[in-house]
Amino acid sequence: MTSWIGRTAAEIAAAVREKRATPREVVAEHLARIERLDGRVGAFRTVRTEAALAEADEVGGRGDLSELPLAGVPIAVKDNLAVRGESKRIGSAATPDTLSTEDHVTVARLRAAGAVVVGLTNVPELCVFGTTEGVHGTARNPWDLTRTAGGSSGGSAAAVAAGLVPLALGNDGMGSLRIPAANCGLVTIKPGHGVVPAGVSDGDWFGMSENGPLATTVEDARLMLDILADTEPAPPSVAAMRTVALSLRSPLAGIAVTKPYTSAAREAAEVLMKAGHQVRRADPSYPMSLSLTSLAHWTAGTSEDAQGLDPRQLTRRTRVHAAVGRRFVKGVRTGTSRDDLRRRLEPFFEEYDVLLTPALARRSPQSVPWHERGWLRNVLANTNYSPLTPPWNLTGWPAMSVPFGKLPSGAPTAVQLVGRPGSEAVLLEVAEQLEKLHPWERTAPLD
């Protein structure tokens, strides 16, 4: 019997379209793997075993099966997006256990493309932090189970890296796709603002949150992005030579980027130079005020999301984060800091097509009950390991995390690619070259 575990979404969908596999057998095999391994990984808050098998049968009976780009592909959905018939808990005891009556538009698009939702994945409370643990579960890095998968799309990233699903849906408000993807050795893209429907929460963290894919290959990430954005796949083209800026500097002052991550970025730059790209060392002109701007938007978004929830059922770190944010909400809503940042950085991207940076500053924190620890300790842990992602939510420009290299523990390292508005295709093209010239292991060896 052919195993579909570890296959790409593109491979699975092709097999189902060509009747070499049925959606039920593909989904059942992944559900069995979830049952066997997720107790160690902690990717899922809830698994939809019976519902997923029934929906797999429905996909198998569709008249347009031969045309579905994700025919029979099992997917996981981050637990801050509505899935019809399931509750949306957002990692908290304070949220209602009410069943959603409709799918979020991104979930609906994936289902229309033939995907089968096998479960909802763990997140930190209200998707605030870059580590995933809380009252509903703890998501660990499948490559190193002593470390957090990252956050806030930590459960979704862990599910893909462990081979529990080939694709997962997450979102990114200050790095929440790129951080766990970098930890877990996955490809992700945070699309630019307006490319994919958002609707992540009330106000989408003032328009900073974007939905996007978590995958093990660039092909799968591109495939899922096209579906989420409701665009036709672009025809194959010859890769163009790009101007690439290599920056090893943290955008947030006072944070050092450790050697494994600077080495990964340098080596990725060498790969791109050998491929013919023009690569130069250059740092964007980040303002000294960026740390405060990031903190203000991060906490203000949480303050908005916490409205209407019983504060007694929120963890202390979340309550403090929301309380700090209340002081910033008016200024964030009416201020010009994001426009000022865009204007400051635009000349850099007039000179360079792509910015290449380390994806993280250091390896992810240990997998411990961070939700039981104080606010400042959480903020410092998050900021010290993931200072490179927030600027691109503030600008609303596209950014990717791409696996590149390994830590001494064997867990992956990664680089970040950033581009100007509308450059998603360019970033994916450059990422595909990195994948071809410096391939990575796609699934953690848990068996």
C-alpha positions as CSV (number, residue, x, y, z in Angstrom):
1,M,0.0,0.0,0.0
2,T,1.3,3.5,-0.9
3,S,1.8,5.8,2.0
4,W,0.8,9.4,1.7
5,I,2.5,10.6,4.8
6,G,5.3,13.0,4.0
7,R,4.0,13.6,0.4
8,T,3.5,17.2,-0.7
9,A,0.0,18.6,-1.2
10,A,0.6,18.9,-4.9
11,E,1.5,15.2,-5.0
12,I,-1.5,14.1,-3.0
13,A,-3.9,16.2,-5.0
14,A,-2.5,14.9,-8.3
15,A,-2.9,11.3,-7.1
16,V,-6.5,11.9,-6.0
17,R,-7.5,13.7,-9.2
18,E,-6.0,10.7,-11.2
19,K,-7.8,8.2,-9.0
20,R,-4.6,6.7,-7.7
21,A,-5.8,7.5,-4.2
22,T,-9.1,8.4,-2.6
23,P,-9.6,11.3,-0.2
24,R,-10.7,8.9,2.5
25,E,-7.6,6.8,2.5
26,V,-5.4,9.9,2.4
27,V,-7.3,11.6,5.3
28,A,-7.5,8.3,7.3
29,E,-3.8,7.8,7.1
30,H,-3.1,11.3,8.4
31,L,-5.7,10.9,11.2
32,A,-3.9,7.7,12.3
33,R,-0.6,9.6,12.4
34,I,-2.2,12.4,14.4
35,E,-3.5,9.9,16.9
36,R,-0.1,8.2,17.2
37,L,2.1,11.2,17.4
38,D,0.2,14.3,18.5
39,G,0.4,13.5,22.2
40,R,4.1,14.3,21.9
41,V,3.8,17.2,19.6
42,G,0.7,19.0,20.8
43,A,-0.3,20.5,17.5
44,F,-4.1,20.1,17.7
45,R,-6.6,21.5,20.1
46,T,-9.3,19.4,18.5
47,V,-9.2,16.7,15.8
48,R,-12.3,16.3,13.6
49,T,-12.0,12.5,13.0
50,E,-15.5,11.6,12.0
51,A,-16.3,14.9,10.4
52,A,-13.1,14.8,8.3
53,L,-13.7,11.3,7.1
54,A,-17.3,12.2,6.1
55,E,-16.0,15.3,4.3
56,A,-13.4,13.3,2.6
57,D,-16.1,11.1,1.2
58,E,-17.9,14.2,0.0
59,V,-14.8,15.4,-1.9
60,G,-14.4,12.0,-3.4
61,G,-17.9,12.2,-4.8
62,R,-17.6,15.6,-6.3
63,G,-18.2,15.9,-10.0
64,D,-15.3,18.3,-10.4
65,L,-12.8,16.1,-8.6
66,S,-10.5,16.0,-11.5
67,E,-10.2,19.8,-11.5
68,L,-9.6,20.4,-7.7
69,P,-6.2,21.9,-6.9
70,L,-6.2,20.5,-3.4
71,A,-8.3,17.3,-4.1
72,G,-8.4,15.3,-0.9
73,V,-5.5,17.2,0.8
74,P,-5.8,17.1,4.7
75,I,-5.2,20.6,6.2
76,A,-5.1,22.0,9.7
77,V,-6.6,25.4,10.6
78,K,-5.3,27.8,13.2
79,D,-7.8,28.1,16.1
80,N,-8.6,31.8,15.5
81,L,-10.4,31.2,12.2
82,A,-13.9,30.0,12.0
83,V,-14.5,26.4,10.9
84,R,-18.2,25.5,10.4
85,G,-19.4,23.2,13.2
86,E,-16.5,23.8,15.5
87,S,-15.8,26.3,18.3
88,K,-13.1,29.0,18.0
89,R,-11.3,29.3,21.3
90,I,-8.2,31.3,20.4
91,G,-6.2,29.6,23.1
92,S,-8.2,31.0,26.0
93,A,-10.6,29.9,28.7
94,A,-12.3,33.3,28.3
95,T,-13.7,32.7,24.8
96,P,-17.1,31.1,24.4
97,D,-17.4,27.4,23.4
98,T,-19.9,28.3,20.6
99,L,-20.0,26.4,17.3
100,S,-19.3,28.5,14.2
101,T,-22.1,28.5,11.7
102,E,-20.0,29.4,8.7
103,D,-16.4,28.9,7.6
104,H,-14.0,31.9,7.5
105,V,-13.6,32.9,3.8
106,T,-10.1,31.4,3.7
107,V,-11.3,28.1,5.0
108,A,-14.2,28.1,2.6
109,R,-11.8,28.7,-0.3
110,L,-9.6,25.8,0.7
111,R,-12.6,23.5,1.0
112,A,-13.9,24.6,-2.3
113,A,-10.5,23.6,-3.7
114,G,-10.9,20.1,-2.3
115,A,-9.1,20.3,1.0
116,V,-10.4,18.5,4.1
117,V,-10.0,20.2,7.5
118,V,-8.8,17.5,10.0
119,G,-8.5,19.8,13.0
120,L,-7.9,23.1,14.7
121,T,-4.5,23.9,16.0
122,N,-3.2,25.2,19.3
123,V,-2.3,28.9,19.7
124,P,-1.2,31.0,22.7
125,E,-4.0,33.0,24.3
126,L,-5.5,35.5,21.9
127,C,-2.5,34.7,19.6
128,V,-0.4,37.3,21.4
129,F,2.9,35.6,21.9
130,G,5.7,33.8,20.0
131,T,5.4,30.6,22.0
132,T,2.4,28.3,22.0
133,E,1.1,27.0,25.2
134,G,-2.0,27.5,27.4
135,V,-5.1,26.0,28.8
136,H,-5.9,24.1,25.6
137,G,-2.4,22.6,24.9
138,T,1.2,23.1,24.2
139,A,2.7,22.9,20.7
140,R,6.3,21.7,20.6
141,N,8.9,21.9,17.8
142,P,8.9,18.4,16.2
143,W,12.6,18.7,15.4
144,D,13.4,19.4,19.1
145,L,10.5,18.6,21.5
146,T,12.2,20.4,24.3
147,R,11.6,23.7,22.5
148,T,8.4,25.6,21.6
149,A,7.1,25.4,18.1
150,G,6.9,29.2,18.2
151,G,3.8,31.3,17.9
152,S,1.2,32.2,17.4
153,S,0.6,29.8,14.5
154,G,2.6,27.3,16.5
155,G,0.2,24.4,16.4
156,S,-0.2,24.8,12.6
157,A,3.5,24.8,12.1
158,A,4.1,21.8,14.4
159,A,1.3,19.8,12.5
160,V,3.0,20.3,9.1
161,A,6.6,19.7,10.4
162,A,5.5,16.5,12.1
163,G,3.9,15.2,8.9
164,L,0.4,15.3,10.5
165,V,-0.8,17.3,7.5
166,P,0.9,18.5,4.4
167,L,-0.5,22.0,4.7
168,A,-1.8,24.3,7.4
169,L,-3.5,27.7,7.5
170,G,-2.2,30.3,9.9
171,N,-1.9,34.1,10.2
172,D,0.7,36.7,11.0
173,G,0.3,39.9,13.0
174,M,3.9,40.5,14.2
175,G,5.6,37.3,12.8
176,S,3.1,34.7,13.8
177,L,3.6,32.7,10.6
178,R,7.3,33.3,10.0
179,I,8.4,32.6,13.6
180,P,7.0,29.1,13.9
181,A,7.9,28.3,10.3
182,A,11.5,29.3,11.0
183,N,11.6,27.1,14.1
184,C,10.0,24.1,12.5
185,G,11.7,24.2,9.1
186,L,8.8,25.3,6.9
187,V,8.1,27.6,4.1
188,T,5.6,30.4,4.7
189,I,4.6,33.7,3.2
190,K,2.9,36.6,4.9
191,P,1.3,38.2,1.9
192,G,1.1,41.9,1.6
193,H,-1.9,43.8,2.9
194,G,-5.1,43.1,0.9
195,V,-3.8,40.1,-1.1
196,V,-5.7,37.5,1.0
197,P,-8.9,38.2,3.0
198,A,-8.0,38.9,6.6
199,G,-10.9,39.0,9.2
200,V,-8.6,37.4,11.8
201,S,-10.1,39.4,14.7
202,D,-11.8,42.7,15.4
203,G,-9.7,45.1,13.3
204,D,-7.0,42.5,12.4
205,W,-4.6,44.2,14.8
206,F,-5.2,47.5,13.0
207,G,-4.7,45.9,9.6
208,M,-1.4,44.2,10.4
209,S,-2.7,40.6,10.5
210,E,-2.6,38.5,7.3
211,N,-3.6,34.9,6.6
212,G,-1.2,32.6,4.8
213,P,0.1,29.1,4.2
214,L,2.5,26.8,6.1
215,A,4.1,24.2,3.8
216,T,7.1,22.1,3.3
217,T,7.9,23.2,-0.2
218,V,7.7,26.5,-2.1
219,E,5.4,24.8,-4.7
220,D,2.9,24.0,-2.0
221,A,3.1,27.4,-0.4
222,R,2.5,29.0,-3.8
223,L,-0.4,26.7,-4.5
224,M,-2.1,27.5,-1.2
225,L,-1.5,31.2,-1.6
226,D,-3.1,31.2,-5.0
227,I,-6.2,29.6,-3.5
228,L,-6.4,31.9,-0.5
229,A,-6.0,34.9,-2.8
230,D,-8.4,33.5,-5.3
231,T,-6.0,34.1,-8.2
232,E,-5.1,31.9,-11.1
233,P,-1.7,30.2,-10.9
234,A,1.0,32.1,-12.8
235,P,2.5,30.3,-15.9
236,P,6.1,29.0,-15.5
237,S,8.7,31.6,-16.2
238,V,12.4,31.9,-16.4
239,A,13.8,33.2,-13.1
240,A,14.9,36.8,-13.4
241,M,18.1,38.1,-11.8
242,R,17.3,40.3,-8.8
243,T,19.1,42.9,-6.7
244,V,19.3,41.5,-3.1
245,A,20.3,43.3,0.0
246,L,21.8,41.1,2.8
247,S,21.2,42.6,6.3
248,L,22.3,40.9,9.5
249,R,21.2,43.7,11.8
250,S,18.2,43.5,14.1
251,P,15.6,46.1,13.3
252,L,15.1,46.6,17.1
253,A,18.0,48.3,18.8
254,G,20.1,46.4,21.3
255,I,19.3,42.8,20.2
256,A,22.1,40.7,18.9
257,V,21.5,38.1,16.2
258,T,23.4,34.9,17.0
259,K,25.9,33.1,14.8
260,P,23.7,30.2,13.5
261,Y,21.2,32.7,12.0
262,T,23.7,35.2,10.6
263,S,25.6,32.2,9.1
264,A,22.4,31.0,7.5
265,A,21.8,34.4,5.9
266,R,25.4,34.7,4.7
267,E,25.3,31.2,3.2
268,A,21.9,31.9,1.5
269,A,23.4,35.1,0.1
270,E,26.3,33.1,-1.4
271,V,23.8,30.7,-3.0
272,L,22.0,33.5,-4.6
273,M,25.2,35.2,-5.8
274,K,26.3,31.9,-7.5
275,A,22.8,31.8,-9.1
276,G,23.5,35.1,-10.7
277,H,21.7,37.6,-8.4
278,Q,23.4,40.8,-7.5
279,V,23.8,40.7,-3.7
280,R,25.2,43.4,-1.5
281,R,25.4,44.1,2.2
282,A,23.0,46.8,3.1
283,D,20.7,47.7,6.1
284,P,17.4,49.4,5.8
285,S,17.1,52.7,7.6
286,Y,15.2,51.4,10.6
287,P,14.2,54.3,13.0
288,M,15.2,54.2,16.7
289,S,11.5,54.5,17.5
290,L,10.7,51.1,15.9
291,S,10.8,49.3,19.2
292,L,8.2,51.5,20.8
293,T,6.1,51.5,17.6
294,S,6.1,47.7,17.6
295,L,5.2,47.4,21.3
296,A,2.4,50.0,20.9
297,H,0.8,48.1,18.0
298,W,1.3,44.7,19.5
299,T,-0.3,45.6,22.9
300,A,-3.0,47.8,21.4
301,G,-4.1,44.9,19.1
302,T,-4.5,42.7,22.2
303,S,-6.4,45.3,24.1
304,E,-8.9,45.4,21.3
305,D,-9.2,41.6,21.1
306,A,-9.7,41.3,24.9
307,Q,-12.7,43.6,25.0
308,G,-15.8,41.8,26.1
309,L,-13.9,38.9,27.6
310,D,-13.9,38.1,31.3
311,P,-10.5,39.3,32.5
312,R,-10.6,36.8,35.4
313,Q,-10.4,34.0,32.8
314,L,-7.4,35.5,31.0
315,T,-3.9,34.6,32.0
316,R,-1.9,37.3,33.8
317,R,0.5,37.9,30.9
318,T,-2.5,38.5,28.6
319,R,-4.2,40.8,31.1
320,V,-1.1,43.0,31.5
321,H,-0.5,43.0,27.7
322,A,-4.0,44.3,27.1
323,A,-3.8,46.8,30.0
324,V,-0.5,48.2,28.5
325,G,-2.2,48.4,25.1
326,R,-5.1,50.4,26.3
327,R,-2.8,53.4,26.7
328,F,-1.7,53.1,23.0
329,V,-5.0,52.4,21.2
330,K,-5.9,56.0,20.4
331,G,-2.4,56.8,19.2
332,V,-2.2,53.7,17.1
333,R,-5.6,54.3,15.5
334,T,-4.9,58.0,14.7
335,G,-1.2,58.2,14.5
336,T,1.1,58.2,11.5
337,S,3.9,56.0,12.7
338,R,3.2,53.2,10.1
339,D,3.0,55.7,7.2
340,D,6.2,57.3,8.4
341,L,7.9,53.9,8.5
342,R,6.8,53.1,4.9
343,R,8.1,56.4,3.6
344,R,11.4,55.8,5.4
345,L,11.9,52.3,3.9
346,E,10.5,52.9,0.4
347,P,13.8,54.3,-1.0
348,F,15.6,51.1,0.1
349,F,13.2,48.9,-1.9
350,E,13.5,51.2,-4.9
351,E,17.2,50.1,-5.0
352,Y,16.7,46.5,-4.0
353,D,14.2,43.9,-5.2
354,V,14.6,41.7,-2.1
355,L,15.8,42.1,1.4
356,L,17.5,38.9,2.8
357,T,17.8,38.6,6.6
358,P,18.0,36.0,9.3
359,A,14.5,34.8,10.2
360,L,15.2,34.8,13.9
361,A,17.9,36.1,16.2
362,R,18.3,32.9,18.2
363,R,16.7,29.5,18.7
364,S,13.2,29.3,20.2
365,P,12.7,29.3,23.9
366,Q,12.2,26.1,25.9
367,S,8.8,24.5,25.8
368,V,7.6,25.4,29.3
369,P,4.4,26.9,30.7
370,W,5.1,30.5,29.5
371,H,1.5,31.3,30.1
372,E,2.0,30.9,33.8
373,R,5.0,33.3,33.8
374,G,5.0,37.1,34.1
375,W,4.4,39.6,31.3
376,L,7.8,41.2,31.2
377,R,9.5,37.8,31.1
378,N,7.4,36.8,28.1
379,V,7.9,40.0,26.3
380,L,11.7,39.9,26.7
381,A,11.8,36.2,25.6
382,N,9.7,36.9,22.5
383,T,11.5,40.1,21.5
384,N,15.0,38.7,22.0
385,Y,14.4,35.8,19.7
386,S,12.1,37.3,17.1
387,P,13.0,41.0,16.4
388,L,13.2,40.7,12.6
389,T,9.6,40.1,11.7
390,P,7.5,43.0,13.1
391,P,8.6,45.8,10.7
392,W,6.9,44.0,7.8
393,N,3.5,43.8,9.5
394,L,3.8,47.5,10.3
395,T,4.5,48.3,6.6
396,G,2.0,45.7,5.3
397,W,4.6,44.4,2.8
398,P,5.1,40.7,1.9
399,A,7.7,38.6,3.8
400,M,8.7,34.9,3.8
401,S,10.5,32.5,6.0
402,V,12.5,29.8,4.1
403,P,14.4,26.9,5.8
404,F,18.2,27.2,5.5
405,G,20.7,25.3,7.6
406,K,20.6,23.7,11.0
407,L,21.3,24.4,14.7
408,P,23.7,22.1,16.6
409,S,20.6,20.3,18.0
410,G,19.5,19.4,14.5
411,A,16.6,21.8,14.5
412,P,16.3,24.0,11.4
413,T,17.5,27.6,11.0
414,A,15.9,29.9,8.4
415,V,16.2,33.1,6.5
416,Q,13.6,35.8,5.8
417,L,12.9,37.4,2.4
418,V,11.1,40.7,2.2
419,G,9.8,42.7,-0.8
420,R,7.9,45.8,-1.8
421,P,4.1,45.7,-2.2
422,G,3.0,43.3,-4.8
423,S,6.2,41.3,-4.9
424,E,4.9,37.9,-3.6
425,A,5.7,36.2,-6.9
426,V,9.3,37.6,-6.7
427,L,9.8,36.3,-3.2
428,L,8.4,32.9,-4.1
429,E,10.7,32.7,-7.1
430,V,13.8,33.5,-5.1
431,A,12.7,31.0,-2.4
432,E,12.3,28.4,-5.0
433,Q,15.9,28.9,-6.2
434,L,17.1,28.5,-2.6
435,E,15.1,25.3,-2.3
436,K,16.5,23.9,-5.5
437,L,20.1,24.8,-4.8
438,H,20.1,24.2,-1.0
439,P,17.3,21.6,-0.3
440,W,16.1,20.9,3.2
441,E,14.6,17.9,5.0
442,R,10.9,18.4,4.9
443,T,9.6,16.3,7.8
444,A,10.9,15.9,11.3
445,P,12.1,12.3,12.1
446,L,9.6,11.5,14.8
447,D,9.0,7.8,14.0
